[in-house]
């Protein structure tokens, strides 16, 4: 309603008041005070006052107030920094991915007939519980390559306390407590199909997750990470007071260079949480066949390190190198094992949506009389085929990917796996056919 309309309404109100005031005034003729004004004169005076007010109001629409929604746009308020000051649902962030594959191998691989599989998937929840404090939870549906054994299990699950030395600077110290990926090497960042440019992982595939405490931080372009964990394959349980300790440093001193160095002492255990692609540290012969006999020891210790480097070619791609060495220490020296591994990986973005990738990798003892178990999931099946007699495992992967949008990746890959065994082994892998080919669809949200 504009002000001109309001003025007219006021004039009618004053007029009615004047009419009503007439009888009231006549009824008070004998009251003490001045003689009341004639009603008609009072009405005329009120009209003059209203006319004066109307002359002061602009005739255009400058004074109008329009409260229609199209005139008053909605401006959302900034997200409150304190989680308790926000609605509970604003403190939850969900994400996830799922990978669907078709894989086929030669007659000696694990998928001789070819077939479809749900290779891997995860749902992630990050819940803010306080400033710089959150709960992180992963539900694996299914875990990597285990859909026929385990349909659903928890993955990472930890409390996250960030910026504990915020008064001295950002990112100097943060802590994770719970179950986490062991911060060793760089392939832990390619465990999920959503971050791996190829379908399969390297021959060594060093990774694992375990319960414990992890401290990390960064200064300038350099970062560090230290973790103390159980070191045992069994979840939320340890079979020894001897804990696993991992230390890692990394840096990105130039836009085109990234490097890292990792060291780990696993501690004595029957079976380590750390694995070389489904092959944990165990005493020789403890889980699979060994032609040189089985160690009488119940536990084994291990020391290992890995060096990684990546040359980043602007937005066109990268070339990465990794090299590692491990020492599996048994109480009986003849069952000690020294293991080496390396990988070379390159990726080139042909367009913004299409890329090509290649990876060559190996792992082995490279000793003619000392083997170990190397599995090579999901296509090689080395543990079952050769037990602890393998002394070298090679994998070549060549692939391409199409990213039509940030939430969909379609990959194809072909390559081959090859094993070598120690002298005297009853196995003869020289003529094995362990080539593989596959297609993978990854959906990300």
C-alpha positions as CSV (number, residue, x, y, z in Angstrom):
1,X,0.0,0.0,0.0
2,X,1.4,3.5,-0.9
3,X,1.5,6.5,1.3
4,X,-1.2,8.4,-0.7
5,X,-3.7,5.7,0.0
6,X,-2.8,5.8,3.6
7,X,-3.4,9.6,3.7
8,X,-6.9,9.2,2.4
9,X,-7.7,6.5,5.0
10,X,-6.4,8.9,7.7
11,X,-8.7,11.7,6.5
12,X,-11.8,9.3,6.7
13,X,-10.7,8.3,10.2
14,X,-10.4,12.0,11.3
15,X,-13.8,12.7,9.8
16,X,-15.4,9.9,11.7
17,X,-13.7,11.0,14.9
18,X,-15.1,14.5,14.3
19,X,-18.6,13.2,13.9
20,X,-18.3,11.0,17.0
21,X,-16.8,13.9,18.9
22,X,-19.8,16.2,18.3
23,X,-22.3,14.4,20.6
24,X,-19.6,13.8,23.1
25,X,-18.8,17.6,23.3
26,X,-22.5,18.5,23.7
27,X,-22.8,16.2,26.5
28,X,-20.0,18.0,28.3
29,X,-21.2,21.5,28.0
30,X,-21.3,21.9,31.8
31,X,-17.8,20.6,32.3
32,X,-15.1,22.7,33.6
33,X,-12.8,24.2,30.9
34,X,-13.1,26.0,27.6
35,X,-16.2,25.8,25.5
36,X,-16.0,23.0,22.9
37,X,-15.5,23.9,19.2
38,X,-18.4,23.6,16.8
39,X,-18.3,20.0,15.3
40,X,-18.5,21.3,11.7
41,X,-15.6,23.7,12.2
42,X,-13.6,20.9,13.8
43,X,-14.1,18.6,10.7
44,X,-13.1,21.4,8.4
45,X,-9.9,22.0,10.4
46,X,-9.1,18.3,10.3
47,X,-9.5,18.2,6.5
48,X,-7.1,21.2,6.1
49,X,-4.5,19.3,8.2
50,X,-4.9,16.2,6.0
51,X,-4.5,18.2,2.8
52,X,-1.3,19.7,4.2
53,X,0.1,16.2,4.9
54,X,-0.9,15.0,1.4
55,X,1.0,17.9,-0.2
56,X,4.2,16.8,1.6
57,X,4.0,13.2,0.1
58,X,5.6,12.7,-3.4
59,X,3.3,11.9,-6.2
60,X,5.6,9.3,-7.8
61,X,6.4,5.8,-6.3
62,X,9.6,6.7,-4.5
63,X,8.1,6.2,-1.1
64,X,6.4,2.9,-1.9
65,X,7.6,-0.3,-0.2
66,X,7.2,-3.5,-2.2
67,X,7.7,-6.7,-0.3
68,X,7.2,-9.1,-3.1
69,X,9.8,-12.0,-3.2
70,X,10.9,-10.9,-6.7
71,X,11.9,-7.5,-5.3
72,X,13.7,-9.0,-2.2
73,X,16.2,-11.6,-3.4
74,X,17.2,-14.4,-0.9
75,X,20.8,-14.2,0.4
76,X,21.8,-17.3,2.3
77,X,23.8,-16.6,5.5
78,X,27.4,-17.8,5.7
79,X,27.9,-21.3,7.2
80,X,28.7,-20.9,10.8
81,X,32.2,-21.9,11.8
82,X,31.1,-23.6,15.1
83,X,29.5,-27.0,14.4
84,X,27.1,-26.7,17.4
85,X,25.7,-23.4,16.0
86,X,24.6,-25.2,12.8
87,X,21.8,-27.6,12.1
88,X,23.0,-31.2,12.7
89,X,22.7,-32.1,9.0
90,X,25.1,-29.3,7.9
91,X,27.8,-31.1,9.9
92,X,27.7,-34.2,7.7
93,X,29.4,-34.7,4.4
94,X,28.8,-37.8,2.4
95,X,30.8,-39.1,-0.6
96,X,31.6,-42.4,-2.2
97,X,32.3,-44.5,-5.3
98,X,31.7,-47.9,-6.9
99,X,33.7,-49.8,-9.5
100,X,32.1,-52.3,-11.8
101,X,34.4,-54.5,-14.0
102,X,34.7,-57.1,-16.7
103,X,38.0,-59.0,-16.4
104,X,39.4,-61.9,-18.3
105,X,42.8,-63.7,-18.1
106,X,44.7,-66.5,-19.8
107,X,44.2,-70.1,-18.8
108,X,46.6,-69.8,-15.8
109,X,45.1,-66.6,-14.4
110,X,42.3,-66.3,-11.9
111,X,39.6,-65.5,-14.5
112,X,40.0,-67.9,-17.3
113,X,36.4,-67.7,-18.4
114,X,36.1,-64.0,-18.1
115,X,33.3,-62.4,-16.1
116,X,31.6,-59.4,-14.5
117,X,32.4,-58.3,-11.0
118,X,31.8,-55.6,-8.4
119,X,35.4,-54.9,-7.8
120,X,35.3,-52.3,-5.1
121,X,33.2,-49.6,-3.5
122,X,33.1,-47.3,-0.5
123,X,30.8,-44.9,1.3
124,X,32.5,-42.1,3.2
125,X,31.2,-40.0,6.0
126,X,32.9,-37.0,7.5
127,X,31.1,-35.5,10.6
128,X,32.2,-32.3,12.2
129,X,31.8,-32.6,16.0
130,X,33.7,-29.4,17.0
131,X,35.9,-26.8,15.5
132,X,38.8,-28.6,13.7
133,X,37.5,-31.9,15.1
134,X,35.7,-34.6,13.1
135,X,34.7,-38.2,12.8
136,X,35.7,-40.0,9.6
137,X,34.1,-43.4,8.6
138,X,34.4,-45.6,5.6
139,X,32.1,-48.4,4.7
140,X,33.5,-50.7,2.0
141,X,30.9,-52.3,-0.2
142,X,32.7,-54.6,-1.0
143,X,36.4,-54.4,0.0
144,X,38.9,-54.5,-2.8
145,X,38.4,-57.8,-4.8
146,X,36.6,-59.6,-2.0
147,X,33.0,-59.5,-3.0
148,X,32.8,-63.3,-3.0
149,X,34.2,-63.4,0.6
150,X,33.2,-60.2,2.4
151,X,30.3,-58.2,1.1
152,X,30.5,-55.3,3.6
153,X,33.1,-54.2,6.2
154,X,34.3,-51.0,7.7
155,X,37.5,-49.4,6.3
156,X,39.1,-46.4,7.8
157,X,37.4,-45.2,11.0
158,X,39.0,-42.5,13.1
159,X,38.7,-39.3,15.0
160,X,40.5,-36.4,13.4
161,X,41.9,-33.5,15.4
162,X,43.3,-30.8,13.2
163,X,45.5,-27.7,13.7
164,X,46.4,-28.4,17.4
165,X,49.1,-25.8,17.2
166,X,47.0,-23.2,15.4
167,X,48.3,-20.4,17.6
168,X,51.7,-21.0,16.2
169,X,50.7,-21.5,12.6
170,X,48.4,-23.5,10.3
171,X,48.8,-27.3,9.7
172,X,51.7,-27.7,12.0
173,X,50.2,-30.6,13.9
174,X,47.2,-32.8,13.5
175,X,46.3,-36.2,14.9
176,X,44.2,-39.2,13.8
177,X,43.2,-41.9,16.2
178,X,41.5,-45.1,15.1
179,X,41.8,-47.4,12.0
180,X,43.7,-45.8,9.1
181,X,45.7,-46.7,6.0
182,X,49.4,-47.1,7.0
183,X,51.2,-44.0,5.8
184,X,53.8,-45.8,3.8
185,X,54.7,-45.1,0.2
186,X,52.4,-43.5,-2.4
187,X,50.3,-46.4,-3.7
188,X,48.0,-45.9,-0.7
189,X,46.6,-43.0,-2.7
190,X,45.7,-45.3,-5.6
191,X,44.0,-48.0,-3.6
192,X,40.5,-46.7,-4.5
193,X,39.4,-47.2,-8.1
194,X,38.4,-43.6,-8.2
195,X,42.0,-42.5,-7.8
196,X,43.8,-45.2,-9.8
197,X,44.2,-44.3,-13.5
198,X,44.4,-48.1,-14.3
199,X,42.3,-51.0,-13.3
200,X,45.0,-53.1,-11.5
201,X,47.7,-52.0,-9.1
202,X,51.4,-52.6,-9.3
203,X,53.1,-55.9,-8.8
204,X,54.2,-55.0,-5.3
205,X,51.1,-53.0,-4.3
206,X,52.4,-52.1,-0.8
207,X,49.6,-51.1,1.5
208,X,47.6,-51.9,4.6
209,X,45.4,-50.4,7.2
210,X,45.7,-50.8,11.0
211,X,44.5,-49.4,14.3
212,X,46.7,-46.8,16.0
213,X,47.7,-43.2,16.4
214,X,48.9,-41.0,13.6
215,X,50.6,-37.5,13.8
216,X,51.2,-35.4,10.8
217,X,51.9,-31.8,9.8
218,X,53.4,-29.5,7.2
219,X,55.9,-26.6,7.1
220,X,55.9,-24.6,3.9
221,X,56.0,-27.1,1.0
222,X,57.3,-30.0,3.1
223,X,55.2,-32.5,5.2
224,X,55.8,-35.2,7.7
225,X,53.9,-38.2,9.1
226,X,54.5,-40.5,12.1
227,X,52.3,-43.4,13.1
228,X,52.3,-46.0,15.9
229,X,50.0,-49.0,15.1
230,X,49.3,-52.5,16.2
231,X,51.1,-54.0,13.2
232,X,48.8,-57.1,13.3
233,X,46.4,-58.3,10.6
234,X,43.7,-59.1,13.2
235,X,41.3,-56.1,13.6
236,X,41.3,-54.2,16.9
237,X,43.7,-56.8,18.5
238,X,47.4,-57.2,18.8
239,X,49.4,-60.4,19.5
240,X,52.5,-58.6,20.7
241,X,53.7,-55.6,22.7
242,X,56.0,-54.8,19.8
243,X,54.2,-52.1,17.8
244,X,54.6,-51.0,14.2
245,X,56.2,-47.6,13.7
246,X,56.1,-45.7,10.4
247,X,57.7,-42.4,9.4
248,X,57.3,-40.5,6.2
249,X,58.5,-37.2,4.8
250,X,57.3,-35.6,1.6
251,X,57.6,-32.4,-0.3
252,X,56.6,-30.4,-3.4
253,X,59.4,-27.9,-3.7
254,X,58.6,-27.1,-7.3
255,X,55.3,-27.1,-9.2
256,X,56.8,-29.9,-11.4
257,X,58.3,-32.1,-8.7
258,X,57.0,-34.2,-5.8
259,X,58.9,-36.7,-3.7
260,X,58.5,-38.8,-0.6
261,X,60.5,-41.2,1.6
262,X,58.9,-43.8,3.9
263,X,60.4,-46.0,6.6
264,X,58.6,-48.7,8.7
265,X,59.5,-51.2,11.4
266,X,56.6,-53.6,11.6
267,X,57.4,-55.3,14.9
268,X,57.1,-59.0,15.7
269,X,53.8,-60.5,14.6
270,X,52.3,-63.7,13.3
271,X,50.8,-61.9,10.4
272,X,51.4,-58.2,9.6
273,X,48.7,-55.6,8.7
274,X,51.0,-54.4,6.0
275,X,50.8,-56.4,2.7
276,X,52.3,-56.7,-0.7
277,X,48.9,-57.1,-2.4
278,X,47.3,-59.8,-0.3
279,X,50.8,-61.1,0.9
280,X,51.5,-60.0,4.5
281,X,54.8,-60.6,6.4
282,X,54.6,-64.1,7.9
283,X,57.2,-66.8,8.6
284,X,58.1,-68.7,5.4
285,X,55.7,-71.6,4.8
286,X,53.2,-70.4,7.4
287,X,50.3,-69.8,5.0
288,X,51.3,-71.4,1.7
289,X,53.6,-74.2,0.3
290,X,57.4,-73.8,0.5
291,X,59.7,-76.3,-1.2
292,X,62.6,-75.3,1.1
293,X,60.5,-76.1,4.2
294,X,58.6,-74.0,6.7
295,X,60.1,-71.8,9.4
296,X,59.6,-73.1,13.0
297,X,59.1,-69.5,14.1
298,X,55.7,-68.2,15.2
299,X,56.5,-64.6,14.5
300,X,58.5,-62.5,12.1
301,X,59.7,-58.9,12.2
302,X,60.3,-56.6,9.2
303,X,62.1,-53.4,8.3
304,X,61.3,-51.6,5.0
305,X,61.6,-48.3,3.2
306,X,60.4,-46.8,-0.1
307,X,61.5,-43.8,-2.1
308,X,59.0,-42.1,-4.5
309,X,59.3,-39.3,-7.0
310,X,56.9,-37.7,-9.5
311,X,57.7,-35.4,-12.4
312,X,54.5,-33.4,-13.2
313,X,54.2,-32.2,-16.8
314,X,51.9,-29.3,-16.2
315,X,48.3,-30.4,-17.0
316,X,49.4,-32.9,-19.6
317,X,50.4,-35.7,-17.3
318,X,53.2,-37.1,-15.1
319,X,56.0,-39.7,-14.8
320,X,56.4,-41.4,-11.5
321,X,59.1,-43.7,-10.1
322,X,59.2,-45.8,-6.9
323,X,61.8,-48.1,-5.4
324,X,61.6,-50.1,-2.1
325,X,63.4,-52.7,-0.1
326,X,62.2,-54.9,2.8
327,X,64.0,-57.2,5.3
328,X,61.8,-59.9,6.8
329,X,63.7,-61.1,9.9
330,X,63.1,-64.6,11.3
331,X,64.5,-66.1,14.5
332,X,66.1,-68.7,12.2
333,X,68.4,-66.9,9.8
334,X,67.9,-69.3,6.9
335,X,64.4,-68.0,6.6
336,X,65.3,-64.4,6.5
337,X,64.2,-62.7,3.3
338,X,65.3,-59.6,1.5
339,X,62.7,-58.2,-0.9
340,X,63.0,-55.5,-3.6
341,X,60.4,-53.8,-5.6
342,X,60.0,-50.9,-8.1
343,X,57.4,-49.3,-10.4
344,X,57.5,-46.9,-13.3
345,X,54.2,-45.2,-14.3
346,X,53.3,-42.6,-16.9
347,X,50.1,-40.8,-17.7
348,X,49.3,-38.5,-20.6
349,X,46.1,-36.4,-21.0
350,X,45.4,-36.6,-24.7
351,X,42.4,-34.2,-24.2
352,X,40.7,-32.9,-21.1
353,X,38.6,-36.0,-21.0
354,X,40.7,-38.8,-22.5
355,X,44.0,-40.1,-21.1
356,X,46.5,-42.9,-21.7
357,X,48.5,-44.7,-19.0
358,X,51.2,-47.3,-18.7
359,X,52.8,-49.0,-15.7
360,X,55.6,-51.5,-15.4
361,X,56.4,-53.0,-12.0
362,X,58.2,-55.9,-10.3
363,X,58.8,-57.4,-6.9
364,X,61.0,-60.2,-5.8
365,X,63.9,-61.6,-3.7
366,X,66.0,-62.1,-6.9
367,X,67.7,-65.0,-5.2
368,X,67.8,-68.4,-6.8
369,X,67.3,-70.3,-3.5
370,X,65.1,-67.9,-1.5
371,X,61.6,-67.2,-2.5
372,X,58.6,-65.5,-0.9
373,X,54.8,-65.2,-1.6
374,X,53.6,-62.6,-4.1
375,X,50.0,-62.8,-5.0
376,X,49.2,-60.1,-7.6
377,X,45.5,-59.6,-7.0
378,X,43.0,-59.7,-8.8
379,X,44.2,-61.6,-11.9
380,X,47.5,-63.4,-11.1
381,X,46.8,-65.7,-8.1
382,X,50.5,-66.1,-7.2
383,X,50.0,-67.2,-3.6
384,X,47.9,-70.2,-4.6
385,X,49.9,-71.1,-7.6
386,X,53.5,-70.8,-6.3
387,X,53.3,-70.4,-2.5
388,X,56.7,-69.2,-1.1
389,X,58.7,-70.4,-4.2
390,X,58.3,-67.3,-6.3
391,X,61.5,-65.1,-6.5
392,X,60.2,-62.6,-9.0
393,X,56.9,-61.3,-10.1
394,X,56.5,-58.9,-13.1
395,X,53.4,-56.9,-14.3
396,X,52.9,-54.8,-17.3
397,X,49.7,-52.7,-17.6
398,X,48.6,-50.5,-20.6
399,X,45.4,-48.7,-20.5
400,X,43.2,-45.6,-21.3
401,X,40.4,-43.7,-19.6
402,X,37.5,-41.5,-20.6
403,X,36.2,-38.9,-18.1
404,X,32.9,-37.5,-19.6
405,X,32.4,-35.6,-16.3
406,X,34.0,-35.4,-12.9
407,X,31.7,-38.2,-11.5
408,X,32.2,-40.9,-14.2
409,X,35.3,-42.7,-15.4
410,X,35.4,-45.5,-18.0
411,X,38.7,-47.4,-18.2
412,X,40.1,-50.2,-20.3
413,X,43.4,-52.1,-19.7
414,X,45.4,-55.0,-21.0
415,X,48.7,-56.5,-20.0
416,X,50.3,-59.5,-18.5
417,X,51.7,-61.1,-15.3
418,X,54.8,-63.3,-15.1
419,X,56.3,-65.3,-12.3
420,X,59.7,-66.8,-11.7
421,X,60.5,-69.5,-9.1
422,X,63.5,-70.7,-7.2
423,X,65.8,-73.6,-8.1
424,X,64.3,-76.9,-7.2
425,X,60.7,-75.7,-7.1
426,X,58.2,-78.2,-8.5
427,X,56.4,-75.4,-10.3
428,X,57.2,-74.4,-13.9
429,X,55.7,-71.0,-14.7
430,X,57.8,-70.3,-17.8
431,X,54.9,-71.2,-20.2
432,X,52.1,-69.8,-18.1
433,X,49.5,-67.7,-19.8
434,X,48.6,-64.9,-17.4
435,X,47.7,-62.2,-19.8
436,X,44.7,-60.1,-18.8
437,X,42.2,-57.6,-20.3
438,X,39.4,-55.6,-18.7
439,X,37.0,-52.7,-18.7
440,X,36.0,-50.8,-15.6
441,X,33.2,-48.3,-14.9
442,X,33.7,-46.0,-11.8
443,X,30.9,-43.9,-10.5
444,X,31.8,-41.2,-8.0
445,X,29.6,-38.9,-5.9
